Amino acid sequence: MNNFVSAAMMAAFSAFVASGTVTGAGAQTLNLAVGATVTSLDPHYHALSPNYAVADMLFDSLTAFDAQARVQPRLAESWAPVAENIWEFKLRPNIKFHNGNAFTAEDVAFTIARVPTVPNSPSSYGIYTRAIQRVEVVDPLTVRFHTSAPYPLLPVDLAQIQMLDSEIHANPLTEDFNSGKLAIGTGPFRVLSHRHGERIEYARNDAYFGPRPHWERVNYRMITNDAARTSALLSGDVDFIDQVPTSDIAKLRGDSRVQLSEANGLRLIFLALDHSRETASPFTLDNDGKPLPRNPLKDVRVRQALSMSIDRQAITDRVMEGASLPSTQLLPPTAYGALPDRQVGRADPDGAKRLLAEAGYPNGFRITLHGPNDRYMNDARIIQAIGQMWTRIGIRTSVEGQPWATFVARAGRQELSAMLVGWGTSSGEPTSPLRSLLATYNAQRGFGGSNRGRYSNPAMDAKMEEALRTLDDAKREALLREATTLAMDDVGIIPIHIQKNIWAMRRGLQHEARADELTRAQDVRPAQ
C-alpha cells in the first residue's frame, strides 16, 4: 500500500497487511495475479496474449497500441511513407537497454531478421515482418523498411514486434530469455526472477524514457484456478486480478473492498476444425466407434450444421453470465472491416439435422471436442455446453478439457479434430485474424501461424492479400469485408463470442482498461 490509503482502508485490509504485501506507508509493490500461464519471456517465441503482456513490460516496439487499440509512437518518434514501397521511421534518441547499451537502427534491423527464424515457435510473430523485404539503416536514428508492394499496415504490424539488442541477443536461446539472462529490453520494468508457470518478479526501470510506472516492484503471479484467483484478491494476498470469473462478478460488485475495471474486448472465442485431412480425422468416428473413412469436417454442410446447432445467446447468458457478445464473425460489428449487418440469429437444430442428412450423415457420427480448461473465461464450461448442443443434432460429442500447455501443443501439431481456441486482435482490425487464423498456412510468408485446423481458401487468400496492398482505407475495408465473408460463409472457423474484459482490484487503485485485454503493471496506479 501507499500514502493514499486511509486508516479505514487499513482496517478493512488487515489480512492484506498481515500477509506481508505491505511493508509501510511508502511501499510501492504491486501484487497482481493473472489467469493464464506465460509460456515464454522470449518476445518472439509464441504469439499469445499473456506473453505479449509480459513482453510489453520488459521490451518496447517501434509503435504501440493504446487502450483503444489505436497506433501510437513508442521507440519511433514518427514514421511516413517516402515512396510507394518504402516506410521511413525516425527513432527516439538516447534510449538505453536495461544493460546500458544504446538502442539504434542496427537493433531494429537485427530484430526484424531474427523474428521469423525463432526455432520451434508454436505461433510465430513472423506474420508481422513478412511484408518487409529489406531493412535499410540510414543513420543510427533512421531506418527504412522496403516492401515489395504498397503496404499500409506496417505501423500496425510493428506494434507487435519487441526490439532486441543486436549485441547481447546475437545468438539467443529461448531458454536464456526464460532464465532471465536475456530478458533485457528497453521497457519500464526489469526481470528479477522467473519461476515458469508460477511467478515473475520485476523491478522498475528508473531510466525508462516513457511515463514512469508507480511501482518499484511487481510480483506477477499466475493463478489459473478461478476460485483461487478471486480468493487471493479478497484475502489481500494480491492487489489486482484479471479474467474475473463470471460467477464472481455480481459478488465483487457488491463488495466494498474491491472495484472492477471493464472494457469491451477484441478476443474472439471460436472453434477450429480439422481441414487438413481428406481421409480419417483422428477424433471422428461412426456410431459404432470405428474411424470414419473420410473426414466429415471437410464437407461445408457438416461445418454449417455444427455452427447452426450452437445457441450462442444461451452461452452468453448462462455460461458467460453476460460477459460476452455472441458473434458469427471475427470482430465486434462496429470495428473497422467488420460485417455490420451479419446477424447472429437463433440456433437451428432442425436445419442442422437436415444439412447432416444431405451430407450423408442422417444418423450423425461421433466426435471429440477438445479445449483448454485454464486459459479462457469459462473455457471448460463452454465446450461442455457446445458438446451437449452437438449431441442434440445427432453428433454424439465427447468433451476433453486439458491444461493449456498440453492442449496448445497438441493443437499446434494438428492432432485434434475440433477444438476451442481464442484470438485477441490487438490491432482492432481484421487483417490480424485473417492472416493468422484463416490464411493458408505458409511458414515462409508468415501466414496461418495460428491456423490450427489448416483451413485453406484460395479465394479468401487472394482478397486478403489484395487488401494488404491497398493504401486507400475505404477500398481496403471493402476487400477485408469480402475476405471475411468468404471465410465465414465457408465456415473456416466457428465463431462463438467476443469476450468482455474485466479486472478487479482493491479499493484505492485505478486501472486503464484495455480493449486488447493485456494485463500490465504500468496500467495500474493509486487512485487520485
N, C-alpha and C positions, 0 to 999 in steps of 0.2 A: 504494500500500500504506500501512500504518499501523503504529503501535507494537505491534499484536497479532502481527505477523509475525515468526517465528523466523528465526535465521540459516540453518537448514536449508532453510526455505522460500525464503529469499532466494536461496540457491544453486540450488534447483530452478527458480526463475523468473528466471534471469539474462537470458534473452532478453526476458522481460517488462520488467525494469528497463531493459535497453538500449534498448527501444523508446521510452522517454521517458514512458511512462504513469506511472511512479513518479518523484517528484521529491524524495523524502525520507521519513523515518520518519513524519512527521506529516501527509503529504499526504492529502487527503480527496477524491480524484477517482475517480468510478466510470465505467468504460468498459463499456458494455453494447451488445449487438447483437441486434436483433430480426429476425425472418424475414419480416415483412410491411411493405409500404410504408404510411406515414402519408400519407393523401391531403389532409388539411387540418388547420390549427390552429384553425379556427372550430369551437367545440364544438357547434354546432347544424347543421352543414352535411351531414355524412354519417355515419349511424349504422353505425359499423364499429368492431370491437373495437380495432384499433391506434389509431384516432383517439380512442376513449374512454379508452384507457390514457394517452395523452399529455395529453388534457384533464384527467384526474384528477391530473396532476402540476401543472398550471397553474391550474386553477379548482377550485371546490367546488360541491357540490349541497347542498340543504337536508337530505336524508337520504343515506345511503350504504350500500353492501353491504360486509359484512366478508368474510373469506376463504372463509367457508362460505355466502355468498350470503344472509345474514340482514341485515335492515334495521337500521341504527344511526343515531344522531344525527350530524349534521355541522354545517352552518351553522344548523340549527334545533336548539335545546336539547330541545324537546318538541313534541308535537302530539296532538290529540284531536278527535273529532267533537263539535261543540257543538250540532248539530241534525242531522236526518236527512240533509240535503244540504249541510252546512257543516263544513269542517275548519278548525280554528284551529292555526296554527303560531307558536311563540314562538322568536324569533331570538336567537342569541348576541350579547351586547353587545361593543362595542369591536373588531369585525372590520374590517380595512382591506384594500382592494385594493392591489396592488403599487405603484400610484402614490400611495398615501396617502389616497385617498378612502374615506369610511366606507361600509360595507355596511349598507343599511337595507331596510325593507319596500318602499320605492319601487323598488329594484333588482329585487326579486322580481316585482313587477307588470310592470315593463318587460320582464324576461326572458321571462315566460310569454307576453306579447303578441308577442314577437319570434320565438319558436321556429317557429311554422307559416308564417311569412312569408319564410323564407330562400329566395332565388331559386335555381333550378337545382339544388336538393338531390337527389342521386341516391337517397337513402334518408333520409326526413325523421324528425326527432325529434318531429314533431307528434303522433304517436300517443300520446305520454306527457303531452300537455297537452289532448288532445281533450275529456276529461271536464269541464274547468274552464270554466264559463260566465262567471264574473266573479271578479276578484281585488279584495278589499276591504282597503285599508290602514287598519288600526285605529289604529296608532301606529307610530313608527319601528321597533319591535321586535316587532310583532304583525301578522300577516297572516292573512286568512281567504279560503279558496277555496270558492266557491259552485258546486255541481254541479246538474245538472238532476234527478238521482235519487241515491239512496244509492250511494256509490262507494267500496268498501273498499280499493281498490288505490292510492289516491292517494299514500300514503307510499312505496310501491314505485315508482310511476311517477316521482316527483320525485327519486328517487335517480339518474335518468338525465339530469337536466337541470342543466347547469352554469350558475351565476349570473353575470350580466354587470353592468357598471356603467352605470346609466342615463344618466350624463353623457357618458362618453367613447365609449360604444357606441351612441349615439343613431342614427347613420346608418352602420352598419358595412358594409364590403365584405369578402367572404371573403378577397380578396387582401390586405387590410390585416392580417388575422389571420396569414396565411401569411408576410407580410414580417416579422412580429414587432411591428409598430407597435401593433396592438390585441390582441395575445396577452397581455392583462393580466387577471389574476383575483385570487383570494384564496388560491390554492393554495400548496403547500410549496416550489415552485420557480418561478423566473422564466426567461423565454427570453433568451438572449444572442444566438443566431443560429440561422438555419434555412436549410438547403440542401435544397430539395424533393427527396424521394426518396432522400436520402443521409444527412443528419445533422441533429440538433437539439442545440444546446449550452445547458445550463441552469446557473443559479446558485441556490443555496439562498436561500429567502425567510426570513431570520432573524427576521422579525416574525410568522411563521406562528403561529396560535393553537393548533394541534394538536401532536402529537408531532413533535419536531424531527428532520428527516432527518439522518443521519450525514454525508452527502456535501455538501461545499461546491460542487463542480462535478460535472456529469454530462455525458458525451458519449453521446448516444443515437443509435446508428448503425443504418442499415437495410441489412442484408446478406441479400438474398433467396436467394442461392445457398447450398444446404445445406452443401456441402463447404467453401465459403469461410467460412461462419459457424463451423463446428467448427474449422477450421484457425486462425481468428483467436483462438479460445479457447486452443487447445493451444500456439500460438506466444507467447501472452501479449499479443497485440495488444488483446484485450478481456478483461474480468474475468468476464463473465456473458453467457449467450445464452439465448434462448427457442427454442421449436419445435425441440428437439433432433432431428436426423434419426434415424428409427427404425433405420437401418442402422448408426448410430454408438453406440446405447445400450449394447450389450454392451462395446464397446471403452472407452467412457468410464467405465463402472462399474469396469473393471479398471485404470484409470489413477490412480495415487496423487496426481497433481497436481490432480485435479478431483473434484467431487462433484455428485450430481444432487439436484434437488428435484422432487417429484411430487405430483399431486393428481388425483383422478377429476374429469373435466371436465363441462361443460354445453354443449359445442359439438356440434351436430348437423351431420354432413355428409350432404347429400341431393341428389337430382336434382329440378330444377324442369322442368316440361313446358309446352309451348305450349297453353294453354287459350283463347287469345284469338281464334283464327281457326276458323271453321267450314269455310272453303274452304282452299286450299293453304297449308300451313305451309312456311316458306322452306327448311328443310333435310330435308324428307321427299320422297322420290322413289320411283317404281316401279322394278322391277328392270331396266328399260331406261334408267334415268337421267332419266326425264321426271317433271315435277311431278305429284303425286297431286292429283286434283281436289278431294278432301275431306281434311281434317286427320285422320289416323288417331288422333292423340292425344286427340281428343275422345271416343273410344269407351273406356268404362271397362274393357272386356275387353282392349283393347290395353295400357292402362296396367297392368292386373293382370299381363299376360303379361311386360311389361318388368320389373316388380318380382319376379315369381316366378322369373325366369331368373337373378337375381343371387345368387351364392354369397357371402353376407355374411361367413360364418365364414372362408372362404378369403381374402377381402380382409383381414380382421383378422389372420389367421395369416401370410399370405405377403407381403402388401404393407405392412401396418402393423406387422408383427412383434410383435403382441400389444399395441400401444399404442392400442387402441380397443375399444369394446364394440359388437358387432353390434346393430342396432336396426331395428325396424319402427314406431317411434313417435317422439315429439318429445323425450322426456326419459328419463333412466335410470328404470327401473321403480320405484325406491324414492322418487322425487321426489313432492312434493305435486301432485296432479292427474294423475299418470301412470297408465298402464294396467298394473297389476301382473301381470295374467295374460296379457298379449299376447305370444305366442311368436314368436320369430324364424323358427324352422323351417329346413328344408333347401331349397336351390334345387330347383325342379321344372321342368326344361326341357321334359319331355314334356307336362306340364299347360299350360305356356306356349304350346306349339305348338297344342294343341287350342283354346285360347282365341283365338289368332290366326285359326285356321280359322273358328271361329264368327263372328268379327268380319268375315270376308270377305277375309282375307289368308292363305290357305293356303300361299302361297309367300313370305310375308313382304313386305318392302319395304326401302328404303334410308333411312338416317338419319345425320346428323352429330351427334355428342355433343361439345359444347364444354365447356371448363372452364379455370380458371386453371392456370398452371404454376409459380407462385411465391407462392401465397397460403396454402394449407393443407398440412398434413403429407401428402406423397406425392400431391398432387392430380393431377399428370400421370400417375402410375402407376395411380391409381385409375380414371381414365377409360379408360386403355388396357385394364385388366382387365375393366371393365364392357363395353367395346366388343367384346371377344372373347366374353363371355358372351351378349350380344345376337346376335352373328353366328351363334352355335351354334343359335339357335332360328329362324334364317331372316331375321332383321333385319340386313342387311349394314350394318355400322356403321363409319363413318369417325370418327376422333377428332382433334380440333383443340384443342391447349392453347395459351394465349396469356398474355402478361403481364397481371397483374391489372387494371391501369388500362385496358387495351384491352378486356379481356373484360367487366368490370363495366359499362363504358359501353354496349357492345352489348347486354348482358343488360337493362340499365335501359331501353333503347329497344325492348324486345320484338322483337329481330331474330333470335332463335335459336329452335330447336325443342326441344332438350333440352340441359340444362346442369347441371354440378355446382356447387353453392354450399354455403356453410356459414352457420350461425346460432348465435351464442353467447347463451344465455339467462342473463344475469347475475342475474336475479331468482330463478332456481331454481324457477319455476312456469310453467304452460303458457300463460298469457294473452299472454306476450311473443311466442312463435312463432305462436300462433293469430292474434293481431291483425296481426302484421307479414307473415307468410308465406302465410297461408291465407284471411284475411278478404277479402271482395270489395273491390277497390280503390276507395277513396273519399278523395281528397285532402283534401276539406273536413272530413271526420270523422276523418282521420288513420289510416284503416285501409288495410292492404295496401301499406304503403310499400315493402316488400321482396318483394312478391308478383310475382316476375319473370315468371311464366307467366300471370298474371292469372286464376288459378283463382277460381271463384265457386260457392258452395254456400249458397243462402239458408237452408236448414235448419241448417247449421252456424253461420252468422252469427247466427241467432236464439238458439241455445243459448249461444253465446259472449256475446252481449250481455245475455242474462238473467243469466249468471254475473257479469258486470261490475257488475250492480245488486244482487247478493245479498250481504248482510253476513254471514250465517251461514257459517262456514268449511266445515262438512261439506256443506251444501247446495250451496255454490259449487263444491266439489271434485267433487261428483257431476255437476253441469252441465258442468264443464270436461272431465270424462271422456266425457260424451256427445258434446260438440262434437268432441273429439279423435277419438273412434271414427268419427263421421260422415265426417270428413276423411280419416282413414286408410283406411277401407273404400272410399271413393270414389277413393283413390289421387290425392289432390290434389297431393301431392308423393311422392317415393320416398325414404324414409329409408335410409341405408346404415349408418352407425355414429356413435357418440359418441366423440370424441377423448379420450384421456388427456392431461393437461397435464404436460409435462416440461421443466424448465430445467436448465442445467448452469453451474457456476461454479468458479472456482479455490478451492482449499483456503484456509481462513481466513475465508470468508464464510458467512453464513447467510441464508436466504430464506424468507419466508412464502408458501407455495404457495397459489394461489387457484383456486377452482373455476371462476371466470369467465375464467381464463387471462390476465388483464391483467398486463402486464409493466410495473411501476412501480419507479422508483428508490427510493422510500421503503420498499419491502418488502425491501430488501437492506441488510444491516449486517455489520460484522465479527463473527465468531463470538465468543461469550462464553467 
